[in-house]
Amino acid sequence: MVKINEVAEAAGVSISTVSYALSGKRPISPDTRRRIEDAVRELGYSPNAGARMLAGSRTQIFALTEPLRKDTHAPTHMAFVLATAVAARRNDYDVLLLTDEDAKAGMGRVAANGLVDAILVLDVAPDDERVKLSRAISTPTIFIGVPDDNEGLVCVDLDFEGATALAVDRLADAGHRIVGLIGQPDVSYEKSNFPPRVRASFEERAEARGLAHVFATTGTKRTSRTATRRAVGQLRDAGATAFVLHCTEEAHAVVLGELAELGLRVPDDVSLVSVGASFDTGALATPLDSIPLVPEASCDLAVDLAIRSLGEDRPEPGLRLIAPTYVSNASVAALVPGAGVHSSPGSEGPTP
């Protein structure tokens, strides 16, 4: 194994100069840096992260554990991976992406060998197996998401409950008395932490405002066009004049297409609000009001907390919920008596 003194000798500099060039702790002249980089490349030198940890310095690497499963919705998850990488790089950190489907395997591996300074946890499940491991290791761990058992953890997330309540309030204030929620595929209510929170908040707020409410999903394991169209029919058959959408971008498009086929206009006949979308709902065929999930907001805060956890100003355990923001695209209108009275497929008559 090549040692740092061999790199120094090949580059014609001191060992400390090599160390400064690799760590970036002190400015090095371009010519000297080039000679060191050439020597590192030719000799195949790789500084040992564990040795740097023992020496009391940092590795300048964060692990990001993001298990990729067959039912993973790649666009949403990759938006968070990218946002985390950008936030880390802005703070002179690189990201080691751990994609083991057995989520705790990679996390335990990097914690055991001292490869990283901190671990960021994505795709948090209600009963996430990484919770127990995070309590057993010394490596600081930040959860981007909220598991059911979050005692003693540092967690960052959108305030999904507040966001959903805000959506229901907006519809109730517009005079709608029957509201519907079109949610994620069924599996999301078993493996993800936020869809159940959205559904529970939707039902609780609707009841608090005296609204009738109905819920439908967009498939079994994945978003399905057929299931999404069926969901629209379920809500219309129940008399819903306003929908809250908490589903994929593809499902949003199907909902809009199905409403158009039924001859229903947004917002004249049906009001729509999207909750927790990580894409631009203003770019849809019909722009929709939204209370967005902004990956950058969660990931910037998570990276900041990870860096603080390495110093004296260590963050206290607890939830850091990002306040929801309402973005209006004119897809909610006051309910007009008689508006939206159309027959849905399979219904026996007009929906009130």
Buried (B, 14 or more C-beta within 10 A) or exposed (E): EBEBEBBBBBBEBEBEBBBBBBBEEEEBEEEBBEBBBEBBEEBEBEBBBEEBBEEEBBBBBBBBBBBBEEEBBEEBBBBBBBBBBBBBEEEEBEBBBBBBEEBBBBBBEBBEEBBBBBBBBBBBBBEBBBBEBBEEBEBBBBBBBBBEEBEEBBBBBBBBBBBBBBBBBBBBEBBBBBBBBBBBBBBBBEBBBBBBBBBEBBBBBBEEBEBBBBBBBBBEEBBBBEBBBBBBBBBBBBBBBBBBBBBBBBBBBBBBBBBEEBEBBBBEBBBBBBBBBBBBBBEBEBBBBBBBBBBBBBBBBBBBBBBBBEEEEEBEEEEBBBEBEBBEBEBBBEBEEEBBBBBBEEEEEEBE
